[in-house]
């Protein structure tokens, strides 16, 4: 069952990549059309939500980032929990390579970005935006250009991206937590404790979990914590066991139920509201400024150097083994595809460049999109070559 759930997750993520690309392309096209003002007015539309003492007003893009993306992180958290307890992360031998590769894929891009942004006009504090990997885009690229890629390499990429997501949430918690409201923070803790207690009731109605998630999210929104933390924290309270004998686990039920909505609705909507930027206000000076240049180089060069370099070191020291059936050229191609930061980079970048103004946000989006696109193209070229070499010779089980 563990392997089947992982492969189902891979299939859904791969299928969502094209929709994400279309949503982002539509946003950029609209933002640079004669009707650009309507796009920016739409994503900035203020929406007020009031329920008793709960009162929040945010723009449409703000509600997508702080509201719907919490569901994305809830699904990510459940995937992390499943993989740690029963899936790919449950085996120390399987865990070592993708986790070390993920570490390299965060450290090296951050260093590349910082190196470019330490001078005049640089924004060194924006480095977290360079550390992410967008699993949907990456897997979609693999599905298109490398259909014969060994499943071990796809699972390697998925596991690496999950470890990357853990690092991203840790960065959000450490770097982007505002001044905390004590009462609301206490409410978060009490609501999570109630969910943890609920998880011990094997036949608890699913509605109780849903209400609990909403309560934790509401308190988190008021507390000053980022709502991505609420999603991950709630996921940790979902029981892995089944409600009744012969049924799927509660965790699997929620993952199966929510994942398609996240992949095919929430993430494309986030891409549409977050990716749009106008090229009209960006001259050569702005396009080649440290922020977009640093982000593009971090994703295009820093990511593959970090992922592939740490993978080489781990295998050379026998801390880990190369994914079964994969060649070094294929692993290098996968490392290049890891430079597709996109949605998670835009999400973290939105926090890192909050208050940077329209120009700062446009430079962020330009750097992330350009770096992700270049990483996709170079990774696709390497993987296409690797696939041609694989097709030209018999499969070698020792690879």
VOPAGU-2260 file (C-alpha; in pm, 1 decimal, decimal comma):
REM VOPAGU-2260
SITE   aa  ch    i         X         Y         Z
SITE  UNK   A    0       0,0       0,0       0,0
SITE  UNK   A    1     286,8     239,1      81,6
SITE  UNK   A    2     435,8     210,3    -265,4
SITE  UNK   A    3      96,9     244,6    -434,3
SITE  UNK   A    4      13,5     564,0    -246,0
SITE  UNK   A    5     348,7     715,1    -338,0
SITE  UNK   A    6     299,0     632,1    -706,3
SITE  UNK   A    7     -55,6     775,1    -702,5
SITE  UNK   A    8      83,9    1095,3    -552,1
SITE  UNK   A    9     346,6    1110,3    -826,8
SITE  UNK   A   10      84,7    1062,0   -1098,0
SITE  UNK   A   11    -137,5    1343,5    -968,3
SITE  UNK   A   12     154,3    1584,2    -927,6
SITE  UNK   A   13     279,9    1510,4   -1278,6
SITE  UNK   A   14     -61,3    1574,9   -1428,9
SITE  UNK   A   15     -97,6    1908,2   -1248,4
SITE  UNK   A   16     225,0    2054,7   -1388,4
SITE  UNK   A   17      78,0    2156,5   -1724,4
SITE  UNK   A   18    -217,3    2328,3   -1557,3
SITE  UNK   A   19      23,2    2522,0   -1333,9
SITE  UNK   A   20     221,4    2635,3   -1638,1
SITE  UNK   A   21     -95,1    2747,8   -1816,2
SITE  UNK   A   22    -214,4    2941,9   -1510,5
SITE  UNK   A   23     119,9    3119,3   -1475,4
SITE  UNK   A   24     137,9    3194,5   -1849,1
SITE  UNK   A   25    -216,0    3336,6   -1840,9
SITE  UNK   A   26    -122,8    3562,0   -1547,9
SITE  UNK   A   27     191,2    3696,9   -1716,5
SITE  UNK   A   28       8,2    3745,7   -2047,6
SITE  UNK   A   29    -281,8    3932,8   -1882,8
SITE  UNK   A   30     -41,5    4143,9   -1673,4
SITE  UNK   A   31     130,5    4258,8   -1994,3
SITE  UNK   A   32    -182,1    4309,8   -2204,7
SITE  UNK   A   33    -386,0    4628,2   -2265,7
SITE  UNK   A   34    -611,4    4502,6   -1983,9
SITE  UNK   A   35    -328,9    4471,2   -1729,7
SITE  UNK   A   36    -500,3    4709,9   -1486,5
SITE  UNK   A   37    -790,8    4466,9   -1457,6
SITE  UNK   A   38    -558,1    4181,5   -1363,0
SITE  UNK   A   39    -386,1    4379,3   -1088,7
SITE  UNK   A   40    -720,7    4513,7    -967,7
SITE  UNK   A   41    -858,4    4159,8    -953,5
SITE  UNK   A   42    -574,6    4011,5    -747,0
SITE  UNK   A   43    -581,6    4318,0    -517,9
SITE  UNK   A   44    -958,5    4306,4    -461,7
SITE  UNK   A   45   -1017,1    4340,1     -84,3
SITE  UNK   A   46   -1231,3    4066,1      69,8
SITE  UNK   A   47   -1354,5    4091,5     428,4
SITE  UNK   A   48   -1435,0    3782,3     635,0
SITE  UNK   A   49   -1616,0    3826,8     966,0
SITE  UNK   A   50   -1745,8    3558,5    1198,8
SITE  UNK   A   51   -1803,6    3665,4    1557,7
SITE  UNK   A   52   -1476,5    3799,2    1696,9
SITE  UNK   A   53   -1290,3    3679,1    1387,8
SITE  UNK   A   54   -1247,9    3968,1    1144,1
SITE  UNK   A   55    -989,7    3975,0     867,7
SITE  UNK   A   56    -963,0    4171,3     543,8
SITE  UNK   A   57    -718,4    4063,8     275,7
SITE  UNK   A   58    -681,4    4092,3     -98,3
SITE  UNK   A   59    -781,1    3802,1    -322,2
SITE  UNK   A   60    -415,5    3704,4    -361,2
SITE  UNK   A   61    -371,9    3736,7      15,2
SITE  UNK   A   62    -657,3    3496,9      89,5
SITE  UNK   A   63    -520,8    3248,2    -163,7
SITE  UNK   A   64    -175,9    3264,3       1,2
SITE  UNK   A   65    -293,5    3268,6     364,9
SITE  UNK   A   66    -608,2    3061,4     324,8
SITE  UNK   A   67    -606,5    2811,9      41,2
SITE  UNK   A   68    -231,8    2749,5      56,1
SITE  UNK   A   69    -276,4    2631,4     414,2
SITE  UNK   A   70    -462,2    2334,9     262,3
SITE  UNK   A   71    -163,1    2274,9      34,5
SITE  UNK   A   72      65,4    2260,3     336,7
SITE  UNK   A   73    -184,5    2034,7     514,2
SITE  UNK   A   74    -152,5    1784,5     227,8
SITE  UNK   A   75     225,9    1827,6     223,5
SITE  UNK   A   76     232,9    1760,9     597,2
SITE  UNK   A   77      25,4    1445,0     561,4
SITE  UNK   A   78     253,7    1324,1     282,4
SITE  UNK   A   79     555,5    1390,0     504,7
SITE  UNK   A   80     396,6    1197,0     791,2
SITE  UNK   A   81     301,7     904,2     569,5
SITE  UNK   A   82     643,9     881,8     407,2
SITE  UNK   A   83     820,2     899,1     745,9
SITE  UNK   A   84     602,8     630,2     906,0
SITE  UNK   A   85     529,8     394,3     617,1
SITE  UNK   A   86     679,7     520,7     293,3
SITE  UNK   A   87    1012,2     616,5     138,0
SITE  UNK   A   88    1136,4     810,0     441,0
SITE  UNK   A   89    1080,4     517,0     677,2
SITE  UNK   A   90    1399,1     344,8     559,5
SITE  UNK   A   91    1726,5     507,3     671,7
SITE  UNK   A   92    1902,1     370,6     361,5
SITE  UNK   A   93    1645,7     530,1     130,1
SITE  UNK   A   94    1626,8     844,8     339,4
SITE  UNK   A   95    1995,2     940,1     337,9
SITE  UNK   A   96    2043,0    1032,6     -29,2
SITE  UNK   A   97    1735,6    1252,6     -91,0
SITE  UNK   A   98    1767,4    1429,2     245,3
SITE  UNK   A   99    2135,6    1509,0     190,8
SITE  UNK   A  100    2058,9    1612,0    -167,8
SITE  UNK   A  101    1778,5    1837,7     -41,1
SITE  UNK   A  102    2020,2    1994,6     207,2
SITE  UNK   A  103    2265,3    2066,8     -72,2
SITE  UNK   A  104    1976,9    2196,9    -283,3
SITE  UNK   A  105    1900,3    2456,0     -16,7
SITE  UNK   A  106    2249,1    2556,1     100,2
SITE  UNK   A  107    2421,3    2605,8    -236,1
SITE  UNK   A  108    2141,9    2813,4    -401,6
SITE  UNK   A  109    2127,1    3032,7     -91,8
SITE  UNK   A  110    2502,6    3092,1    -117,6
SITE  UNK   A  111    2476,7    3170,7    -490,0
SITE  UNK   A  112    2195,7    3418,6    -429,2
SITE  UNK   A  113    2383,1    3582,5    -140,6
SITE  UNK   A  114    2701,7    3612,4    -348,2
SITE  UNK   A  115    2510,5    3808,7    -613,3
SITE  UNK   A  116    2315,3    4022,2    -365,3
SITE  UNK   A  117    2580,8    4131,5    -117,7
SITE  UNK   A  118    2673,1    4433,0    -330,6
SITE  UNK   A  119    2488,5    4755,9    -413,3
SITE  UNK   A  120    2114,1    4725,8    -484,7
SITE  UNK   A  121    2116,4    4369,2    -353,4
SITE  UNK   A  122    1856,5    4223,8    -116,1
SITE  UNK   A  123    2044,7    3954,2      78,4
SITE  UNK   A  124    1742,0    3875,2     294,9
SITE  UNK   A  125    1562,2    3729,6      -8,0
SITE  UNK   A  126    1776,0    3412,3     -15,4
SITE  UNK   A  127    1500,1    3174,1     112,5
SITE  UNK   A  128    1312,7    3221,8    -217,6
SITE  UNK   A  129    1602,2    3046,7    -395,1
SITE  UNK   A  130    1584,7    2726,1    -192,3
SITE  UNK   A  131    1255,8    2566,8    -304,4
SITE  UNK   A  132    1164,2    2293,0    -553,1
SITE  UNK   A  133     821,0    2280,0    -717,9
SITE  UNK   A  134     734,7    1910,6    -724,8
SITE  UNK   A  135     440,7    1940,7    -968,2
SITE  UNK   A  136     640,8    2123,7   -1235,7
SITE  UNK   A  137     944,4    1902,5   -1185,7
SITE  UNK   A  138     749,2    1578,3   -1215,2
SITE  UNK   A  139     558,0    1707,8   -1516,8
SITE  UNK   A  140     889,1    1779,6   -1689,5
SITE  UNK   A  141    1008,1    1426,8   -1612,6
SITE  UNK   A  142     684,6    1275,4   -1744,0
SITE  UNK   A  143     716,3    1462,5   -2074,3
SITE  UNK   A  144    1086,5    1428,9   -2157,6
SITE  UNK   A  145    1185,2    1117,6   -1962,9
SITE  UNK   A  146     896,6     868,3   -1969,4
SITE  UNK   A  147    1138,7     575,6   -1933,5
SITE  UNK   A  148    1310,6     719,6   -1627,9
SITE  UNK   A  149    1341,3     453,5   -1355,0
SITE  UNK   A  150    1074,1     489,9   -1087,0
SITE  UNK   A  151    1349,6     506,5    -822,4
SITE  UNK   A  152    1460,8     842,7    -963,2
SITE  UNK   A  153    1105,4     977,0    -960,1
SITE  UNK   A  154    1064,3     868,4    -599,3
SITE  UNK   A  155    1404,6    1024,4    -525,2
SITE  UNK   A  156    1276,2    1356,7    -662,8
SITE  UNK   A  157     950,9    1330,6    -467,4
SITE  UNK   A  158    1133,2    1249,8    -143,5
SITE  UNK   A  159    1382,3    1530,3    -202,0
SITE  UNK   A  160    1097,5    1776,0    -262,1
SITE  UNK   A  161     924,6    1663,6      57,6
SITE  UNK   A  162    1244,9    1716,6     255,8
SITE  UNK   A  163    1276,8    2052,8      81,3
SITE  UNK   A  164     923,6    2141,6     194,5
SITE  UNK   A  165    1017,6    2060,8     554,0
SITE  UNK   A  166    1307,8    2303,1     522,8
SITE  UNK   A  167    1083,3    2566,2     365,2
SITE  UNK   A  168     832,5    2549,5     649,7
SITE  UNK   A  169    1116,0    2568,9     903,0
SITE  UNK   A  170    1245,0    2883,3     731,4
SITE  UNK   A  171     897,3    3034,8     731,6
SITE  UNK   A  172     857,7    2964,8    1103,1
SITE  UNK   A  173    1202,1    3101,8    1192,6
SITE  UNK   A  174    1222,8    3402,8     962,8
SITE  UNK   A  175     870,1    3520,5     888,8
SITE  UNK   A  176     683,0    3495,1    1216,1
SITE  UNK   A  177     548,1    3836,2    1313,5
SITE  UNK   A  178     493,0    3958,5    1667,9
SITE  UNK   A  179     279,8    3689,3    1828,9
SITE  UNK   A  180     -58,6    3747,0    1985,8
SITE  UNK   A  181     -42,1    3548,3    2314,3
SITE  UNK   A  182    -414,1    3468,5    2332,6
SITE  UNK   A  183    -439,5    3355,2    1970,4
SITE  UNK   A  184    -116,3    3154,0    1999,3
SITE  UNK   A  185    -258,4    2980,2    2306,5
SITE  UNK   A  186    -572,2    2909,5    2103,3
SITE  UNK   A  187    -357,3    2742,0    1836,2
SITE  UNK   A  188    -199,6    2518,5    2099,0
SITE  UNK   A  189    -532,5    2423,7    2259,2
SITE  UNK   A  190    -694,4    2350,2    1921,9
SITE  UNK   A  191    -401,6    2130,4    1819,5
SITE  UNK   A  192    -420,4    1948,8    2154,4
SITE  UNK   A  193    -790,7    1885,6    2090,4
SITE  UNK   A  194    -710,8    1745,8    1744,3
SITE  UNK   A  195    -440,4    1522,5    1891,6
SITE  UNK   A  196    -692,3    1391,4    2144,6
SITE  UNK   A  197    -949,0    1343,0    1866,4
SITE  UNK   A  198    -701,4    1125,0    1678,1
SITE  UNK   A  199    -727,9     867,4    1957,2
SITE  UNK   A  200   -1101,2     826,6    1884,3
SITE  UNK   A  201   -1086,9     572,1    1603,7
SITE  UNK   A  202   -1439,2     636,7    1477,3
SITE  UNK   A  203   -1439,9    1014,5    1508,7
SITE  UNK   A  204   -1655,0    1177,4    1236,0
SITE  UNK   A  205   -1446,7    1338,4     964,4
SITE  UNK   A  206   -1645,2    1660,2    1014,5
SITE  UNK   A  207   -1481,0    1698,2    1355,8
SITE  UNK   A  208   -1138,0    1698,6    1191,1
SITE  UNK   A  209   -1249,1    1954,8     933,8
SITE  UNK   A  210   -1384,0    2185,8    1203,9
SITE  UNK   A  211   -1064,6    2141,0    1403,0
SITE  UNK   A  212    -849,1    2233,1    1101,7
SITE  UNK   A  213   -1052,2    2549,9    1044,8
SITE  UNK   A  214   -1026,6    2647,8    1411,7
SITE  UNK   A  215    -648,2    2600,5    1415,0
SITE  UNK   A  216    -620,7    2799,3    1090,2
SITE  UNK   A  217    -833,4    3083,1    1229,5
SITE  UNK   A  218    -629,9    3112,0    1548,8
SITE  UNK   A  219    -307,0    3094,4    1347,0
SITE  UNK   A  220    -421,3    3376,4    1119,6
SITE  UNK   A  221    -487,0    3593,5    1426,4
SITE  UNK   A  222    -169,8    3488,9    1608,9
SITE  UNK   A  223      97,2    3623,9    1373,8
SITE  UNK   A  224     219,8    3277,9    1273,7
SITE  UNK   A  225     219,3    3192,1     905,7
SITE  UNK   A  226     -74,1    2967,9     814,4
SITE  UNK   A  227     157,2    2719,2     640,0
SITE  UNK   A  228     265,2    2618,8     990,6
SITE  UNK   A  229     -98,6    2549,6    1078,7
SITE  UNK   A  230    -130,1    2314,6     782,3
SITE  UNK   A  231     180,4    2116,2     874,1
SITE  UNK   A  232      88,3    2106,8    1244,8
SITE  UNK   A  233    -265,5    1983,4    1175,1
SITE  UNK   A  234    -129,3    1713,0     945,2
SITE  UNK   A  235      79,0    1573,3    1229,9
SITE  UNK   A  236    -239,3    1505,0    1431,5
SITE  UNK   A  237    -410,1    1297,1    1160,4
SITE  UNK   A  238    -398,8     926,9    1256,8
SITE  UNK   A  239    -234,8     678,4    1023,1
SITE  UNK   A  240    -458,5     394,9    1142,4
SITE  UNK   A  241    -796,2     301,1     993,3
SITE  UNK   A  242   -1130,0     385,4    1154,4
SITE  UNK   A  243   -1253,3      29,9    1105,3
SITE  UNK   A  244   -1096,4    -298,4     999,9
SITE  UNK   A  245   -1066,0    -325,2     623,6
SITE  UNK   A  246   -1087,9      50,8     564,0
SITE  UNK   A  247    -819,9     291,3     447,4
SITE  UNK   A  248    -645,1     496,5     713,2
SITE  UNK   A  249    -778,1     839,9     804,4
SITE  UNK   A  250    -454,1     989,0     670,6
SITE  UNK   A  251    -494,3     819,4     333,4
SITE  UNK   A  252    -859,6     925,9     313,9
SITE  UNK   A  253    -773,5    1292,1     366,2
SITE  UNK   A  254    -479,9    1275,5     126,4
SITE  UNK   A  255    -684,1    1108,4    -146,7
SITE  UNK   A  256    -970,5    1353,2     -93,2
SITE  UNK   A  257    -773,4    1678,1     -81,3
SITE  UNK   A  258    -478,3    1615,7    -310,8
SITE  UNK   A  259    -664,3    1650,3    -644,8
SITE  UNK   A  260    -821,8    1979,5    -530,3
SITE  UNK   A  261    -480,1    2109,5    -425,5
SITE  UNK   A  262    -308,2    1994,6    -744,6
SITE  UNK   A  263    -575,0    2101,3    -992,9
SITE  UNK   A  264    -735,4    2403,4    -823,1
SITE  UNK   A  265    -545,7    2558,8    -532,6
SITE  UNK   A  266    -194,9    2557,2    -680,6
SITE  UNK   A  267    -305,2    2683,0   -1026,3
SITE  UNK   A  268    -507,3    2958,5    -857,0
SITE  UNK   A  269    -204,8    3054,4    -648,5
SITE  UNK   A  270      11,3    3053,5    -962,1
SITE  UNK   A  271    -240,4    3277,6   -1137,0
SITE  UNK   A  272    -257,4    3531,4    -853,2
SITE  UNK   A  273     114,5    3524,6    -767,9
SITE  UNK   A  274     295,3    3496,8   -1101,7
SITE  UNK   A  275     162,4    3800,0   -1287,8
SITE  UNK   A  276     409,7    4084,8   -1331,4
SITE  UNK   A  277     450,2    4367,0   -1580,0
SITE  UNK   A  278     757,0    4386,2   -1801,3
SITE  UNK   A  279     668,5    4745,6   -1882,9
SITE  UNK   A  280     836,0    4884,5   -1572,8
SITE  UNK   A  281    1145,2    4667,3   -1602,4
SITE  UNK   A  282    1429,9    4805,5   -1808,5
SITE  UNK   A  283    1768,1    4641,7   -1859,8
SITE  UNK   A  284    1890,2    4787,7   -1529,6
SITE  UNK   A  285    1604,1    4626,1   -1335,7
SITE  UNK   A  286    1611,3    4294,3   -1524,2
SITE  UNK   A  287    1985,3    4252,5   -1459,7
SITE  UNK   A  288    1968,0    4377,2   -1100,9
SITE  UNK   A  289    2091,9    4148,0    -820,9
SITE  UNK   A  290    1749,1    4012,4    -714,9
SITE  UNK   A  291    1628,0    3855,5   -1044,2
SITE  UNK   A  292    1981,5    3765,8   -1149,9
SITE  UNK   A  293    2058,5    3605,4    -813,4
SITE  UNK   A  294    1734,9    3406,7    -810,1
SITE  UNK   A  295    1777,0    3286,8   -1168,6
SITE  UNK   A  296    2138,8    3179,2   -1112,4
SITE  UNK   A  297    2054,6    3015,5    -778,4
SITE  UNK   A  298    1783,0    2801,0    -937,4
SITE  UNK   A  299    1967,8    2729,5   -1262,2
SITE  UNK   A  300    2316,5    2666,9   -1119,3
SITE  UNK   A  301    2296,8    2653,3    -740,1
SITE  UNK   A  302    2022,7    2391,9    -720,4
SITE  UNK   A  303    2176,8    2128,4    -949,9
SITE  UNK   A  304    2526,5    2186,0    -808,4
SITE  UNK   A  305    2392,9    2141,0    -456,2
SITE  UNK   A  306    2171,4    1839,9    -529,9
SITE  UNK   A  307    2415,5    1657,5    -757,3
SITE  UNK   A  308    2724,2    1752,4    -557,7
SITE  UNK   A  309    2583,0    1633,7    -226,0
SITE  UNK   A  310    2455,1    1316,5    -396,4
SITE  UNK   A  311    2801,5    1243,7    -532,5
SITE  UNK   A  312    2956,8    1302,9    -192,1
SITE  UNK   A  313    2701,2    1079,3     -19,1
SITE  UNK   A  314    2755,7     790,5    -258,7
SITE  UNK   A  315    3136,1     833,1    -266,6
SITE  UNK   A  316    3149,2     810,2     113,2
SITE  UNK   A  317    2899,4     520,0     109,0
SITE  UNK   A  318    2657,5     710,2     330,0
SITE  UNK   A  319    2394,0     642,6      63,2
SITE  UNK   A  320    2346,5     458,1    -265,2
SITE  UNK   A  321    2254,3     587,2    -608,1
SITE  UNK   A  322    1884,8     529,5    -701,1
SITE  UNK   A  323    1843,4     179,6    -843,9
SITE  UNK   A  324    1847,8     158,8   -1223,1
SITE  UNK   A  325    1943,4     522,2   -1276,9
SITE  UNK   A  326    2256,7     651,4   -1450,8
SITE  UNK   A  327    2466,8     943,2   -1334,2
SITE  UNK   A  328    2356,2    1143,5   -1637,2
SITE  UNK   A  329    1991,1    1084,6   -1545,1
SITE  UNK   A  330    2058,9    1186,6   -1185,2
SITE  UNK   A  331    2225,7    1503,7   -1312,7
SITE  UNK   A  332    1920,7    1575,6   -1528,7
SITE  UNK   A  333    1692,6    1529,7   -1227,8
SITE  UNK   A  334    1921,0    1762,7   -1030,0
SITE  UNK   A  335    1875,3    2029,3   -1297,3
SITE  UNK   A  336    1497,1    1988,2   -1284,9
SITE  UNK   A  337    1514,5    2047,4    -908,0
SITE  UNK   A  338    1585,0    2410,1   -1001,3
SITE  UNK   A  339    1217,8    2455,3   -1085,5
SITE  UNK   A  340    1123,4    2657,9    -778,8
SITE  UNK   A  341     807,7    2829,0    -902,9
SITE  UNK   A  342     506,8    2803,1    -665,7
SITE  UNK   A  343     694,6    2743,3    -339,9
SITE  UNK   A  344     961,5    2999,0    -436,7
SITE  UNK   A  345     690,3    3252,5    -512,3
SITE  UNK   A  346     519,6    3171,7    -181,7
SITE  UNK   A  347     836,3    3216,0      26,5
SITE  UNK   A  348     944,9    3509,0    -188,0
SITE  UNK   A  349     614,8    3681,9    -117,9
SITE  UNK   A  350     707,4    3669,7     251,3
SITE  UNK   A  351    1073,1    3763,6     197,6
SITE  UNK   A  352     985,8    4062,3     -23,9
SITE  UNK   A  353     678,0    4173,5     166,8
SITE  UNK   A  354     681,6    4550,2     168,9
SITE  UNK   A  355     934,1    4569,4    -115,9
SITE  UNK   A  356     681,1    4743,1    -337,6
SITE  UNK   A  357     563,7    4666,6    -688,3
SITE  UNK   A  358     915,0    4676,3    -837,6
SITE  UNK   A  359    1057,1    4436,1    -578,4
SITE  UNK   A  360     770,4    4192,5    -631,2
SITE  UNK   A  361     810,9    4211,3   -1009,6
SITE  UNK   A  362    1183,7    4139,9    -980,6
SITE  UNK   A  363    1110,3    3843,0    -753,4
SITE  UNK   A  364     863,8    3697,0   -1002,3
SITE  UNK   A  365    1093,7    3759,3   -1297,1
SITE  UNK   A  366    1384,7    3584,8   -1125,9
SITE  UNK   A  367    1182,0    3285,9   -1010,0
SITE  UNK   A  368    1005,5    3234,1   -1343,0
SITE  UNK   A  369    1321,1    3285,0   -1552,1
SITE  UNK   A  370    1528,4    3053,5   -1332,3
SITE  UNK   A  371    1257,4    2788,2   -1323,3
SITE  UNK   A  372    1207,6    2801,9   -1700,6
SITE  UNK   A  373    1581,6    2776,8   -1771,9
SITE  UNK   A  374    1616,6    2489,6   -1523,8
SITE  UNK   A  375    1328,8    2309,8   -1696,3
SITE  UNK   A  376    1480,4    2352,5   -2042,3
SITE  UNK   A  377    1834,6    2249,2   -1945,2
SITE  UNK   A  378    1708,3    1958,6   -1736,8
SITE  UNK   A  379    1483,6    1846,3   -2020,5
SITE  UNK   A  380    1775,5    1858,1   -2265,2
SITE  UNK   A  381    1999,4    1647,7   -2040,2
SITE  UNK   A  382    1722,0    1398,5   -1964,9
SITE  UNK   A  383    1629,8    1371,0   -2333,3
SITE  UNK   A  384    1991,6    1286,0   -2409,1
SITE  UNK   A  385    1997,8    1034,7   -2123,7
SITE  UNK   A  386    1678,8     874,5   -2254,8
SITE  UNK   A  387    1825,8     847,6   -2604,6
SITE  UNK   A  388    2131,9     673,0   -2462,9
SITE  UNK   A  389    1910,2     438,9   -2260,5
SITE  UNK   A  390    1704,3     351,1   -2567,6
SITE  UNK   A  391    2020,7     277,1   -2768,0
SITE  UNK   A  392    2149,2      10,3   -2534,3
SITE  UNK   A  393    2006,6    -274,0   -2326,3
SITE  UNK   A  394    1912,6    -193,7   -1969,6
SITE  UNK   A  395    2205,4    -252,4   -1734,2
SITE  UNK   A  396    2080,9    -379,6   -1395,8
SITE  UNK   A  397    2409,4    -273,6   -1234,5
SITE  UNK   A  398    2342,8      97,7   -1302,0
